[in-house]
Amino acid sequence: MTENLALLKPAWQSSTLWSDTADRAVDGLYTDLSEDGGQCAASSLGQTTAEWRGGLEHVHSIHHIAINYMTDSTTWGTLSFKISEFHL
């Protein structure tokens, strides 16, 4: 079983689209990944890059990271992102 180490931990993002704040990314909700579903964090419109940070509060051994992203109820396409820093 996989444990969500980020669940309800502090989160921050470089910009926010409306009320789609960083805490939505760590609230454990991901059954409605549409734009109006209220379960996704989102950056301001027109940005080509964005930064999101989450704090795990303790040192952990991490096997993998899963990222769910807003799909607007369409088929998942190719996701392009880069994890530029990973601090323990």
C-alpha positions, 0 to 999 in steps of 0.5 A, spaced: 500 500 500 502 506 498 502 512 503 501 519 501 506 523 505 504 529 502 497 529 505 495 535 508 502 538 509 504 545 507 504 547 500 506 553 496 506 555 488 509 561 484 502 563 482 495 561 483 489 561 478 483 564 482 482 559 488 486 553 485 491 554 491 497 549 492 493 546 498 488 543 493 494 538 491 495 535 498 488 535 500 487 527 498 482 529 493 482 527 486 476 524 483 474 530 479 480 533 475 476 537 471 477 545 471 471 546 475 472 540 480 475 544 486 480 539 487 486 541 483 491 547 484 492 551 478 497 556 476 495 563 473 493 563 465 499 564 460 504 561 464 510 557 460 513 555 467 510 554 474 513 552 481 510 548 486 513 546 493 510 541 498 513 540 505 514 533 508 516 535 514 520 529 516 526 525 512 523 519 508 525 514 504 521 515 497 520 510 492 516 514 487 512 520 486 505 520 483 502 526 480 495 527 478 494 533 473 487 536 471 484 532 465 478 536 464 475 529 463 479 528 457 484 522 455 490 523 458 495 526 453 503 527 454 505 530 460 511 534 460 514 537 467 521 537 470 523 536 477 528 541 478 530 540 485 528 535 490 531 537 497 531 532 503 
